[in-house]
Amino acid sequence: MTKLSKTDEFLARLSIEMDHVKAGLTELKARGKKLKLEARLDFDKGLQTIERSQKDLKGRMAEWAKAGEKAGAEVKKGLERAAKDLRKAVDDAAARFK
């Protein structure tokens, strides 16, 4: 068996190290794809929640409009609060996914 020169030995060690780096990069890419999927699922879940809230608020607004002034100030405050919360939820979701 022929003894490797110092240069060949160094290149062999460097090649092994580069194989480890390549494997690490492959693992990181896989984790990145998984994170993208998890983030997408979280985004979709949040979006569905916001859409349900929006539909609920529209329904409550229609009921209040039918009831008119008899519905009272408390219902109006509740609707305003729900609209504000919905707007905040949309803003928060947008900020997380910038």
PyMOL CGO cylinders between C-alpha atoms (Angstrom):
from pymol import cmd
from pymol.cgo import CYLINDER

trace = [
    CYLINDER, 0.00, 0.00, 0.00, 1.32, 3.38, -1.00, 0.3, 1, 1, 1, 1, 1, 1,
    CYLINDER, 1.32, 3.38, -1.00, 1.65, 6.03, 1.64, 0.3, 1, 1, 1, 1, 1, 1,
    CYLINDER, 1.65, 6.03, 1.64, -0.34, 9.17, 0.85, 0.3, 1, 1, 1, 1, 1, 1,
    CYLINDER, -0.34, 9.17, 0.85, 1.53, 12.41, 0.50, 0.3, 1, 1, 1, 1, 1, 1,
    CYLINDER, 1.53, 12.41, 0.50, 0.67, 15.16, 2.95, 0.3, 1, 1, 1, 1, 1, 1,
    CYLINDER, 0.67, 15.16, 2.95, -1.18, 16.96, 0.16, 0.3, 1, 1, 1, 1, 1, 1,
    CYLINDER, -1.18, 16.96, 0.16, -3.23, 13.87, -0.73, 0.3, 1, 1, 1, 1, 1, 1,
    CYLINDER, -3.23, 13.87, -0.73, -3.97, 13.22, 2.94, 0.3, 1, 1, 1, 1, 1, 1,
    CYLINDER, -3.97, 13.22, 2.94, -5.08, 16.83, 3.42, 0.3, 1, 1, 1, 1, 1, 1,
    CYLINDER, -5.08, 16.83, 3.42, -7.30, 16.68, 0.30, 0.3, 1, 1, 1, 1, 1, 1,
    CYLINDER, -7.30, 16.68, 0.30, -8.84, 13.40, 1.49, 0.3, 1, 1, 1, 1, 1, 1,
    CYLINDER, -8.84, 13.40, 1.49, -9.65, 14.89, 4.92, 0.3, 1, 1, 1, 1, 1, 1,
    CYLINDER, -9.65, 14.89, 4.92, -11.02, 18.01, 3.25, 0.3, 1, 1, 1, 1, 1, 1,
    CYLINDER, -11.02, 18.01, 3.25, -13.15, 15.88, 0.94, 0.3, 1, 1, 1, 1, 1, 1,
    CYLINDER, -13.15, 15.88, 0.94, -14.61, 14.02, 3.92, 0.3, 1, 1, 1, 1, 1, 1,
    CYLINDER, -14.61, 14.02, 3.92, -15.32, 17.33, 5.64, 0.3, 1, 1, 1, 1, 1, 1,
    CYLINDER, -15.32, 17.33, 5.64, -17.05, 18.64, 2.51, 0.3, 1, 1, 1, 1, 1, 1,
    CYLINDER, -17.05, 18.64, 2.51, -19.21, 15.49, 2.44, 0.3, 1, 1, 1, 1, 1, 1,
    CYLINDER, -19.21, 15.49, 2.44, -20.30, 16.27, 6.01, 0.3, 1, 1, 1, 1, 1, 1,
    CYLINDER, -20.30, 16.27, 6.01, -21.04, 19.87, 5.03, 0.3, 1, 1, 1, 1, 1, 1,
    CYLINDER, -21.04, 19.87, 5.03, -23.08, 18.69, 2.04, 0.3, 1, 1, 1, 1, 1, 1,
    CYLINDER, -23.08, 18.69, 2.04, -25.07, 16.31, 4.27, 0.3, 1, 1, 1, 1, 1, 1,
    CYLINDER, -25.07, 16.31, 4.27, -25.68, 19.12, 6.75, 0.3, 1, 1, 1, 1, 1, 1,
    CYLINDER, -25.68, 19.12, 6.75, -26.91, 21.42, 4.00, 0.3, 1, 1, 1, 1, 1, 1,
    CYLINDER, -26.91, 21.42, 4.00, -29.26, 18.74, 2.72, 0.3, 1, 1, 1, 1, 1, 1,
    CYLINDER, -29.26, 18.74, 2.72, -30.68, 18.34, 6.23, 0.3, 1, 1, 1, 1, 1, 1,
    CYLINDER, -30.68, 18.34, 6.23, -31.07, 22.11, 6.63, 0.3, 1, 1, 1, 1, 1, 1,
    CYLINDER, -31.07, 22.11, 6.63, -32.90, 22.35, 3.30, 0.3, 1, 1, 1, 1, 1, 1,
    CYLINDER, -32.90, 22.35, 3.30, -35.28, 19.58, 4.41, 0.3, 1, 1, 1, 1, 1, 1,
    CYLINDER, -35.28, 19.58, 4.41, -35.93, 21.41, 7.68, 0.3, 1, 1, 1, 1, 1, 1,
    CYLINDER, -35.93, 21.41, 7.68, -36.55, 24.61, 5.75, 0.3, 1, 1, 1, 1, 1, 1,
    CYLINDER, -36.55, 24.61, 5.75, -39.16, 22.90, 3.58, 0.3, 1, 1, 1, 1, 1, 1,
    CYLINDER, -39.16, 22.90, 3.58, -40.82, 21.49, 6.69, 0.3, 1, 1, 1, 1, 1, 1,
    CYLINDER, -40.82, 21.49, 6.69, -40.89, 24.94, 8.30, 0.3, 1, 1, 1, 1, 1, 1,
    CYLINDER, -40.89, 24.94, 8.30, -42.41, 26.41, 5.17, 0.3, 1, 1, 1, 1, 1, 1,
    CYLINDER, -42.41, 26.41, 5.17, -45.13, 23.76, 5.27, 0.3, 1, 1, 1, 1, 1, 1,
    CYLINDER, -45.13, 23.76, 5.27, -45.79, 24.30, 8.98, 0.3, 1, 1, 1, 1, 1, 1,
    CYLINDER, -45.79, 24.30, 8.98, -45.87, 28.06, 8.50, 0.3, 1, 1, 1, 1, 1, 1,
    CYLINDER, -45.87, 28.06, 8.50, -48.30, 27.63, 5.60, 0.3, 1, 1, 1, 1, 1, 1,
    CYLINDER, -48.30, 27.63, 5.60, -50.55, 25.38, 7.69, 0.3, 1, 1, 1, 1, 1, 1,
    CYLINDER, -50.55, 25.38, 7.69, -50.49, 27.91, 10.56, 0.3, 1, 1, 1, 1, 1, 1,
    CYLINDER, -50.49, 27.91, 10.56, -51.24, 30.69, 8.09, 0.3, 1, 1, 1, 1, 1, 1,
    CYLINDER, -51.24, 30.69, 8.09, -54.17, 28.78, 6.58, 0.3, 1, 1, 1, 1, 1, 1,
    CYLINDER, -54.17, 28.78, 6.58, -55.58, 27.98, 10.02, 0.3, 1, 1, 1, 1, 1, 1,
    CYLINDER, -55.58, 27.98, 10.02, -55.33, 31.62, 11.08, 0.3, 1, 1, 1, 1, 1, 1,
    CYLINDER, -55.33, 31.62, 11.08, -56.87, 32.77, 7.83, 0.3, 1, 1, 1, 1, 1, 1,
    CYLINDER, -56.87, 32.77, 7.83, -59.82, 30.41, 8.28, 0.3, 1, 1, 1, 1, 1, 1,
    CYLINDER, -59.82, 30.41, 8.28, -60.36, 31.73, 11.80, 0.3, 1, 1, 1, 1, 1, 1,
    CYLINDER, -60.36, 31.73, 11.80, -60.31, 35.32, 10.56, 0.3, 1, 1, 1, 1, 1, 1,
    CYLINDER, -60.31, 35.32, 10.56, -62.72, 34.49, 7.73, 0.3, 1, 1, 1, 1, 1, 1,
    CYLINDER, -62.72, 34.49, 7.73, -65.14, 32.83, 10.19, 0.3, 1, 1, 1, 1, 1, 1,
    CYLINDER, -65.14, 32.83, 10.19, -64.93, 35.90, 12.41, 0.3, 1, 1, 1, 1, 1, 1,
    CYLINDER, -64.93, 35.90, 12.41, -65.61, 38.15, 9.44, 0.3, 1, 1, 1, 1, 1, 1,
    CYLINDER, -65.61, 38.15, 9.44, -68.70, 36.15, 8.44, 0.3, 1, 1, 1, 1, 1, 1,
    CYLINDER, -68.70, 36.15, 8.44, -69.93, 36.15, 12.03, 0.3, 1, 1, 1, 1, 1, 1,
    CYLINDER, -69.93, 36.15, 12.03, -69.45, 39.91, 12.29, 0.3, 1, 1, 1, 1, 1, 1,
    CYLINDER, -69.45, 39.91, 12.29, -71.34, 40.47, 9.01, 0.3, 1, 1, 1, 1, 1, 1,
    CYLINDER, -71.34, 40.47, 9.01, -74.22, 38.38, 10.32, 0.3, 1, 1, 1, 1, 1, 1,
    CYLINDER, -74.22, 38.38, 10.32, -74.31, 40.26, 13.60, 0.3, 1, 1, 1, 1, 1, 1,
    CYLINDER, -74.31, 40.26, 13.60, -74.20, 43.58, 11.74, 0.3, 1, 1, 1, 1, 1, 1,
    CYLINDER, -74.20, 43.58, 11.74, -77.17, 42.52, 9.62, 0.3, 1, 1, 1, 1, 1, 1,
    CYLINDER, -77.17, 42.52, 9.62, -79.12, 41.54, 12.75, 0.3, 1, 1, 1, 1, 1, 1,
    CYLINDER, -79.12, 41.54, 12.75, -78.30, 44.85, 14.38, 0.3, 1, 1, 1, 1, 1, 1,
    CYLINDER, -78.30, 44.85, 14.38, -79.35, 46.76, 11.26, 0.3, 1, 1, 1, 1, 1, 1,
    CYLINDER, -79.35, 46.76, 11.26, -82.72, 44.99, 11.32, 0.3, 1, 1, 1, 1, 1, 1,
    CYLINDER, -82.72, 44.99, 11.32, -83.20, 45.71, 15.01, 0.3, 1, 1, 1, 1, 1, 1,
    CYLINDER, -83.20, 45.71, 15.01, -82.24, 49.34, 14.53, 0.3, 1, 1, 1, 1, 1, 1,
    CYLINDER, -82.24, 49.34, 14.53, -81.97, 51.59, 17.54, 0.3, 1, 1, 1, 1, 1, 1,
    CYLINDER, -81.97, 51.59, 17.54, -83.74, 49.07, 19.73, 0.3, 1, 1, 1, 1, 1, 1,
    CYLINDER, -83.74, 49.07, 19.73, -80.57, 46.98, 19.72, 0.3, 1, 1, 1, 1, 1, 1,
    CYLINDER, -80.57, 46.98, 19.72, -78.94, 49.58, 21.90, 0.3, 1, 1, 1, 1, 1, 1,
    CYLINDER, -78.94, 49.58, 21.90, -75.51, 50.99, 22.46, 0.3, 1, 1, 1, 1, 1, 1,
    CYLINDER, -75.51, 50.99, 22.46, -74.10, 47.80, 24.01, 0.3, 1, 1, 1, 1, 1, 1,
    CYLINDER, -74.10, 47.80, 24.01, -74.62, 45.81, 20.83, 0.3, 1, 1, 1, 1, 1, 1,
    CYLINDER, -74.62, 45.81, 20.83, -73.08, 48.62, 18.82, 0.3, 1, 1, 1, 1, 1, 1,
    CYLINDER, -73.08, 48.62, 18.82, -70.04, 48.65, 21.12, 0.3, 1, 1, 1, 1, 1, 1,
    CYLINDER, -70.04, 48.65, 21.12, -69.75, 44.88, 20.79, 0.3, 1, 1, 1, 1, 1, 1,
    CYLINDER, -69.75, 44.88, 20.79, -69.81, 45.12, 17.01, 0.3, 1, 1, 1, 1, 1, 1,
    CYLINDER, -69.81, 45.12, 17.01, -67.20, 47.86, 17.03, 0.3, 1, 1, 1, 1, 1, 1,
    CYLINDER, -67.20, 47.86, 17.03, -64.98, 45.80, 19.33, 0.3, 1, 1, 1, 1, 1, 1,
    CYLINDER, -64.98, 45.80, 19.33, -65.39, 42.72, 17.12, 0.3, 1, 1, 1, 1, 1, 1,
    CYLINDER, -65.39, 42.72, 17.12, -64.48, 44.76, 14.03, 0.3, 1, 1, 1, 1, 1, 1,
    CYLINDER, -64.48, 44.76, 14.03, -61.43, 46.17, 15.79, 0.3, 1, 1, 1, 1, 1, 1,
    CYLINDER, -61.43, 46.17, 15.79, -60.34, 42.68, 16.90, 0.3, 1, 1, 1, 1, 1, 1,
    CYLINDER, -60.34, 42.68, 16.90, -60.81, 41.36, 13.39, 0.3, 1, 1, 1, 1, 1, 1,
    CYLINDER, -60.81, 41.36, 13.39, -58.77, 44.21, 11.93, 0.3, 1, 1, 1, 1, 1, 1,
    CYLINDER, -58.77, 44.21, 11.93, -56.01, 43.52, 14.49, 0.3, 1, 1, 1, 1, 1, 1,
    CYLINDER, -56.01, 43.52, 14.49, -56.02, 39.81, 13.66, 0.3, 1, 1, 1, 1, 1, 1,
    CYLINDER, -56.02, 39.81, 13.66, -55.56, 40.60, 9.96, 0.3, 1, 1, 1, 1, 1, 1,
    CYLINDER, -55.56, 40.60, 9.96, -52.77, 43.06, 10.72, 0.3, 1, 1, 1, 1, 1, 1,
    CYLINDER, -52.77, 43.06, 10.72, -51.03, 40.60, 13.03, 0.3, 1, 1, 1, 1, 1, 1,
    CYLINDER, -51.03, 40.60, 13.03, -51.25, 37.81, 10.45, 0.3, 1, 1, 1, 1, 1, 1,
    CYLINDER, -51.25, 37.81, 10.45, -49.84, 40.07, 7.76, 0.3, 1, 1, 1, 1, 1, 1,
    CYLINDER, -49.84, 40.07, 7.76, -46.96, 41.12, 10.02, 0.3, 1, 1, 1, 1, 1, 1,
    CYLINDER, -46.96, 41.12, 10.02, -46.02, 37.50, 10.76, 0.3, 1, 1, 1, 1, 1, 1,
    CYLINDER, -46.02, 37.50, 10.76, -45.81, 36.60, 7.08, 0.3, 1, 1, 1, 1, 1, 1,
    CYLINDER, -45.81, 36.60, 7.08, -43.88, 39.56, 5.69, 0.3, 1, 1, 1, 1, 1, 1,
]
cmd.load_cgo(trace, "trace")
